[in-house]
Amino acid sequence: MTSRLLLSLLLVASLLLVGCSEDEPPITVSLEKRQEISIQPRQPAITYAYLPQYSHTESFQRHHQLVEYLSEATGLPVRQVFPDTFDHHLSMFGQGEIDVSFSNPFIYVKLANRYGARAMARIIEKNGRAEFRGQIIARRDNDRITSLADCRGKSWVAVDPSSAGGYLFPLGHFFDHGLRLDDFREVVFAGGRQENVILGVYAGLHDIGSIREGSLQVVAGKIDLGQLKVIDHSPWYPGWVYAHSPRLSADTVDLIRNALLALDYQNNAQHRAILDAANFIGFVPSDDQDFDRIRTLSQKVGLNLD
């Protein structure tokens, strides 16, 4: 008996020992009675993707009610899909796997330039603005860093090269204060997750981190936020945007846009619950020209939008 066969028999014996106990009667299994299990093909649907700035679990919890609402309000089947990274979101859109994209404005401009995406609506943040900004954070006990100038020569962790609040806006803010990329000891990226940036700074792995404002609340209760401080904020820029694929018909786009704009945070309790889960309070109409400031900023700091 070869050693491989002996090992196989021992493994089978161990599984049998694990699977049965003295109190359990043996079960006779007839292999003559079989039933074929067929895999049901997935039904066509409008695919909806939230740029993965947080974990898939967080993405689902924030948006599944909104996806259900869109299905009901438009009468169209809508299904949420989950890109793994910012680049994956871009490639899925280009390959026709995303029909409705909810993304930061930096990604939107890339989608528009590469694949003809067009803006439908921008969200209104909980602070009442249809804009947002980035934050630069450090550990509170790091006395060497109290201002933007102190960030020179330090280790910087950012969210993703295509992150708006977590990279582009802070980079532009550094740029306006005389700091360039080669002024930092290193610039590393956290795989598209805001949480990873915060935890990297909290753990002391990096001197500073850049995130979108509001991200600290995602990890509240998991870490002591009192151990972190905000060094500075970037300027405000156009907010997160819903964009549609050029493959969608004008009638379908109108249905989706109108459903988004109809959500009433102030006067409809059901709508309020949907928007509270998504962490914003409403929408304003939007078009491509709203994002010309992103194009100007990207050009200024030397980032490619194609």
FENWOGI-V115148 format. One line per field, one symbol per residue. burial: 1 if it has 9 or more other ideal C-beta (glycine too) atoms within 8 Angstrom, else 0. Layout:
burial: ???
//
This chain:
burial: 000001000000000000000000000000000000000000001111111111000111011111111110110101111110110111011000011111111111111101101111111110001111111111100000100101100111111101111111111111100010000100011101111111111100011111111111011000000011001111001111111110010001101110111010100100111110110101100100011001101100101000
//
